Amino acid sequence: MEAHTWAGFLNNPVKIMDKVCNGHAPAIVTRKNGEAVVIMSLSDYEALSETACLLRSPKNARRLLNSVACLES
């Protein structure tokens, strides 16, 4: 995951956002007087959110992981 300063991000936001979206790799943007943020594509965010939702329940997580194990064997 690449890290960029806020000023560096502002100098070339389109290039950084294109790299994030095309490479499916989030980027960190640091700020001088604030907490850093992560930039990621909407599709990657939605996939991450869906995965977190599906794995939130221990019972559902076991069921899904067992299904994956069966498919891989």
N, C-alpha and C positions, 0 to 999 in steps of 0.2 A: 504494500500500500504506500503510495507516494504521499509526501507531506509538502504543503505549499504554505507560504506566508499569505496573509490577507492581501498584502500589496502585490505579491507575485500572482495570486489568483486574479486580482483585478486587472493586471496587465494583460492577461490572456485567458479569460474565462471560457471562451468557445473551445479553444484547443484542449483545455483541461476537461471540460464537460464531455467533449467528443471522445477523449481517451477513456474516461470513466464509463461511458455508455458502450463504446465499441469493445473495450477490453473486459467489461463486467468486473472491474476492480475499483472499489471505492477509493477516494482520496481524502486526506485530512487537510483541513484549512486551519492554520493556527492564527490566533489573534493576540495582539500585544497585551491587551487588558481584559481578556475574556477567555472563556473556555473554548477549546478547539471544537470544530464541527467536522462531521463526515459528510461527504457528498457521494451519493450513489444514484444509479439510474432508478427510475420509477419501477421498471419491471423487476430489477433485482430486489428492491425494497419490498414489493408485493410478494415475491417468492419467499423472502426471508420471513415476512410477517405470517404468511400462510403456514410455513414450516413450524414456526414458533407456536402458532395456534394449534396445529395438529399434535405437537409433542407436549403441549401443556398438561394434558391428562396422562398420568403414568400408565393407566390401563391402555389408552389409545396408543401411547408411545411404544409400549411392549408389543402390541398387535402389529403396528406398522413395521417395527424393526424385525419381528419374526417373519413377516411377509417378505421383506427385503432379503433376509437370510435364506428363505426358501427359494426365492428367485435366483439367487447367486449360487446355489448348490446344485 
